Amino acid sequence: MDWSSTCSYLCIDQGVTMATAPGARPLHTAGKPSIGILLRLMLPFGFGYYLSHVYRSVNAVIAPDLVRSIGLGAADLGLLTSAFMLAFALAQLPLGVLLDRYGARRVDVALLLLAVMGALLFAVSESVLVLAVGRALMGLGVAACMMAAFKSMTMVLPISWLMPAQGLLVAVGGVGAMTATAPAETLVRLFGWRSVFVLLATATVIAAVCVYLFVPDEEARVRRRTSWRREMAGLKRALLHPFFLAVGPAIGLVQGGFIAIQTLWAGPWLYYVVGLDSTTVSHYLLLIACGMVGGYVFNGFLGAVVIRWGVSPIVIAIVGSAIMLLSLALIILLGPLVPLPIWIVFGFFGTSVVVCFAMIGQQVPGRFVGRVSTAVNFMTFATAFVFQWGIGAMVQFWTPDTGGHYPDSAFKFAFTVTLSVQAAGLVILALSGVRMHQARRQHVSMDT
């Protein structure tokens, strides 16, 4: 979901700077990488990124178990789950500096060990506060999985191999989101949710060891002169860039609401509103995740095609997001009667707004691309945090029945508010697209 921004960040902002540093390897190097180098990059980083998606989405499956075993309310569930998003979002701002100063391999390994601590803490917790701290450590711990991988790829692989390798990594992450559905529910049913997090912690240790042992050590060659003060000043300028002001908040509102529902609240909706059992819910979530993965692949290819046609990718974002919001409106209106394909459509077109990230390299000067990209990424996950917590807080205004189930009206109200805010974001995005189109036509007219 954030892979295009990261690609721009590494290839345009960091990559150009590093390529001019002494001993740095130019990004335009041609040729074919060895199978050994590909495996040393793809397997360790791919495993870590796969786990990051499992961490992000697994609470949608274990939500009923948390409610029963810990006695959580809807607001508590939203808070502890959204703590992951908040920590992940906040980590994006300083992450570029860390990668530059200490290298992708070292940063990724150190943060993965924090995810291990978070998973183990979550597995033994009995209170909402400790559970939330555990989720925050998980979010912080996997925050570098994608960006560290892309940075290493940028420095090692020929530029013609970057997009295929990065696309494969994104697909692996989608498999992680799928694993966090029916397969995770089966493990929870067999061993309990606490054991699942112990298993996650163990797998994360293995991922960290693999990254440390097998990823090529490029840190000494790629590190560039930088400082926190310089980077933070650059970030401030990026946040005031017209392109970020035009599309950053809109992307955050549209995509943040989608992430909040896909990674958490779709599960409770299917469980409480539709009345499905936990096994069926997990299968629904699996198919929604499949739709999401298909959407990323489809929109990526379509974005490349429309650019060749002279059409801005923002058109894909606007049209696709409108379809996603229409499907969410049908879900709210039909409630328990909504057919499964509508949920799959929701997952498929919920990825559409991500194509806007590919525009950053066209709209923003090279020295600001990385900062604008991470700023948009921060906006996305910060709003996802607000949505995840806010939906739970709104649901809790209603009184649950003796079985702890909230009424349909509670979820419908919360989802309707979410839809309304996302619709406002879509309007902002559409108006920004119109202004960009007008500016482009005016520029072409002046040139002729």
Summary of the structure (lengths in Angstrom):
residues: 448
radius of gyration: 21.3
end to end distance: 38.6
largest distance: 72.1
contacts: 1689
relative contact order: 0.16
helix: 84%
strand: 0%
